[in-house]
Amino acid sequence: MANEKMIGQATPEQIAEWKDKHGEIFSIKVEGHVCYLRKPGRKAISYASVAGKTDPLKFNETLLRECWLGGSEAIRKDDDKFLAAGGVLDQIVELKEAELEKL
């Protein structure tokens, strides 16, 4: 499937435009479908965290909605594809290491 066009695939020009506007861009591929997400900011992570307190799936749903740039809507609407995407979605939330030192 490497040479086949995926459903929702963006052009290289569109990807370059998103990178210029948002910085890091990610793609999630599920069963021949692809979607594109930007790196989440604090606001998106906050919304997702609040939503996830009452319903764990809402964390992924909110993060997907807040970071969505384009691609196949089937990843958002088809439960199987959504759940598959949710399995890797947490990887776009990159945590840096910090040190705490008592002085």
Secondary structure, DSSP 8 states (H G I E B T S, - for coil): --SS--BT---HHHHHHHHHHHS-EEEEEETTEEEEEE---HHHHHHHHHHHHH-HHHHHHHHHHHHEEEE-THHHHSHHHHHHHHHHHGGGS----------
